[in-house]
Amino acid sequence: MKIVVIGGTGRLGSKVVDKLRDHGEEAVAASPNTGVNTLTGEGLAEALSGADVVVDVSNSPSFEDDPAMEFFTKSTTNLGAAAKTAGVRHYVAVSIVGADQLPKSGYLRAKVAQEKLIEESEIPYSIVRATQFAEFTDAITASMTVGGRRRRSPSWLLRHTALHEQPGYRIGRSGRPSRSRHQRCSISSSRGPRRR
């Protein structure tokens, strides 16, 4: 089965690609580094040709509200259209646990918009909501700094997991096309370690 991993050369994507290949899948890493740009659509048709599953683990280059919204809506719209044209049978995306519960965060509003576009794409889908990855702590902390002062939001706590603990293989395998005629559409959460 051909599985195209959008963001497949990044921190999470490269691990997903490796896990899928370890399990005998034909995993294709797709990213601007490999000539695939979801924002412009460049290389999408070629990358998705013959694909059974697309796994989107791409991330916005900015955590700021407007750029994040533009990235997730434009890239998801382009990816959904290209996947539909290519006959992709399942669309898997990584999102964030609790994204729909923190509307003050522009980045999380953008992730919710991404989920909604996937749900409306008419392609069977799986959305895997993961907790924040420990490897992204520096970027998350930087996004909470304003004018050289770190602000802390009392309304939520970070509960993160390391990338190697995230079920990366499950992210890809959850996209295995159903043998049933009925569409498989689901949203699941992977919450990371328990707090004590």
VMD Tcl script that draws the C-alpha trace (Angstrom):
set ca {
  {0.00 0.00 0.00}
  {1.33 3.45 -0.90}
  {1.14 5.94 1.98}
  {2.19 9.54 1.34}
  {3.32 11.38 4.48}
  {2.91 15.15 4.12}
  {5.59 16.71 6.30}
  {7.46 13.43 5.91}
  {10.93 14.94 6.34}
  {10.13 16.74 9.62}
  {10.54 15.61 13.23}
  {7.34 13.59 13.45}
  {6.95 12.82 9.75}
  {10.37 11.21 9.38}
  {9.57 8.91 12.31}
  {6.20 7.98 10.80}
  {7.86 7.23 7.44}
  {10.51 5.06 9.15}
  {7.91 3.12 11.16}
  {5.74 2.50 8.11}
  {8.74 1.29 6.08}
  {9.80 -0.95 8.99}
  {6.39 -2.60 8.67}
  {6.71 -3.13 4.94}
  {4.59 -0.24 3.71}
  {5.53 1.91 0.72}
  {5.89 5.21 2.59}
  {6.68 8.34 0.60}
  {8.03 11.41 2.42}
  {6.45 14.52 0.88}
  {7.53 18.03 1.87}
  {8.99 21.17 0.32}
  {12.40 19.42 0.68}
  {11.17 16.71 -1.71}
  {9.40 19.08 -4.13}
  {5.90 18.89 -2.61}
  {4.37 22.16 -1.41}
  {0.85 21.99 0.01}
  {0.53 25.79 0.09}
  {1.10 26.20 -3.66}
  {0.01 22.73 -4.72}
  {3.39 22.16 -6.38}
  {4.17 18.44 -6.67}
  {0.97 17.27 -4.94}
  {-0.57 15.51 -7.94}
  {2.64 13.61 -8.65}
  {3.20 12.64 -5.00}
  {-0.38 11.41 -4.54}
  {-0.55 9.48 -7.81}
  {-1.40 5.88 -6.91}
  {-1.57 6.62 -3.18}
  {-4.01 4.71 -1.00}
  {-3.54 6.89 2.08}
  {-2.30 10.40 2.83}
  {-0.98 11.17 6.32}
  {-0.69 14.88 7.11}
  {1.78 15.66 9.88}
  {2.82 19.02 8.44}
  {3.03 22.07 10.66}
  {2.74 25.79 10.20}
  {6.09 27.58 10.12}
  {4.52 30.19 12.44}
  {2.57 29.92 15.69}
  {1.09 33.40 15.14}
  {-2.68 33.50 14.64}
  {-3.10 34.68 11.04}
  {-0.13 32.86 9.46}
  {-1.12 29.59 11.18}
  {-4.72 29.91 9.99}
  {-3.57 30.66 6.44}
  {-1.20 27.69 6.45}
  {-3.66 25.11 7.77}
  {-6.65 26.24 5.70}
  {-4.79 26.71 2.42}
  {-2.64 23.59 2.67}
  {-5.54 21.39 3.84}
  {-7.80 22.70 1.06}
  {-5.12 21.99 -1.55}
  {-4.28 18.59 -0.09}
  {-7.93 17.53 0.16}
  {-8.63 18.50 -3.46}
  {-5.50 16.74 -4.74}
  {-6.22 13.63 -2.65}
  {-9.79 13.45 -3.97}
  {-8.58 13.84 -7.58}
  {-5.95 11.13 -7.05}
  {-8.50 8.71 -5.57}
  {-6.86 8.54 -2.14}
  {-9.00 6.23 -0.01}
  {-8.15 7.55 3.46}
  {-6.91 10.84 4.92}
  {-5.09 10.81 8.26}
  {-4.08 13.98 10.09}
  {-2.41 14.76 13.38}
  {-4.08 17.42 15.49}
  {-3.86 18.46 19.13}
  {-5.76 17.18 22.15}
  {-8.09 19.90 23.41}
  {-7.67 22.16 20.36}
  {-11.42 22.71 20.29}
  {-11.44 23.75 23.95}
  {-8.99 26.70 23.75}
  {-10.55 29.22 21.35}
  {-8.26 32.04 22.58}
  {-5.32 30.36 20.86}
  {-5.17 31.33 17.20}
  {-2.93 28.36 16.45}
  {-5.44 25.94 17.97}
  {-8.31 27.66 16.13}
  {-6.32 26.97 12.96}
  {-6.02 23.28 13.89}
  {-9.80 23.12 14.45}
  {-10.32 24.73 11.03}
  {-8.02 22.08 9.55}
  {-10.07 19.30 11.18}
  {-13.30 20.79 9.83}
  {-11.91 20.96 6.28}
  {-10.85 17.31 6.52}
  {-14.29 16.30 7.79}
  {-15.88 18.13 4.82}
  {-13.47 16.66 2.24}
  {-15.68 13.66 1.37}
  {-12.69 11.35 1.90}
  {-12.82 8.81 4.75}
  {-10.57 10.20 7.48}
  {-8.91 9.62 10.83}
  {-7.81 12.57 12.94}
  {-5.32 11.62 15.65}
  {-5.27 14.22 18.42}
  {-1.95 14.00 20.21}
  {-0.60 15.89 23.18}
  {2.20 18.36 22.54}
  {5.56 16.76 21.86}
  {8.38 17.40 24.32}
  {10.64 18.15 21.35}
  {8.53 21.26 20.64}
  {8.75 22.70 24.16}
  {11.13 25.51 23.13}
  {8.79 26.71 20.34}
  {5.75 26.50 22.61}
  {7.52 28.44 25.35}
  {8.70 31.07 22.85}
  {5.12 31.53 21.68}
  {4.17 32.39 25.27}
  {6.75 35.21 25.45}
  {5.61 38.78 24.82}
  {7.99 41.74 24.96}
  {10.72 39.65 26.56}
  {8.40 38.51 29.36}
  {7.06 35.03 29.58}
  {3.34 34.87 30.19}
  {1.71 31.86 31.69}
  {-1.82 30.83 31.01}
  {-3.51 29.57 34.17}
  {-6.30 28.04 32.08}
  {-4.26 25.08 30.84}
  {-1.24 22.95 31.59}
  {1.09 21.34 29.08}
  {0.94 17.59 29.19}
  {3.41 16.42 26.61}
  {4.91 13.20 25.33}
  {8.17 12.48 23.52}
  {7.95 11.80 19.80}
  {9.37 8.31 20.24}
  {6.55 7.56 22.71}
  {3.85 8.76 20.32}
  {2.30 5.87 18.47}
  {3.77 6.99 15.14}
  {3.03 3.69 13.52}
  {-0.59 3.96 14.64}
  {-0.77 7.38 12.99}
  {0.00 5.78 9.65}
  {-1.78 2.48 10.20}
  {-4.99 4.19 11.28}
  {-5.22 5.24 7.68}
  {-5.40 1.72 6.28}
  {-8.35 1.88 3.89}
  {-11.41 0.03 5.05}
  {-12.35 -3.09 3.15}
  {-15.95 -2.17 3.86}
  {-18.03 -0.03 1.53}
  {-18.86 2.20 4.51}
  {-16.67 5.21 5.12}
  {-14.43 5.15 8.17}
  {-14.28 8.53 9.81}
  {-12.91 8.99 13.30}
  {-11.23 11.32 15.72}
  {-9.09 9.77 18.46}
  {-6.92 11.21 21.20}
  {-3.53 10.14 22.51}
  {-3.10 12.00 25.77}
  {0.47 11.20 26.76}
  {1.68 10.29 30.25}
  {-0.56 10.63 33.27}
  {0.08 13.44 35.72}
  {0.75 12.46 39.29}
}
mol new
graphics top color blue
foreach p $ca { graphics top sphere $p radius 0.5 }
foreach p [lrange $ca 0 end-1] q [lrange $ca 1 end] { graphics top cylinder $p $q radius 0.2 }
display resetview
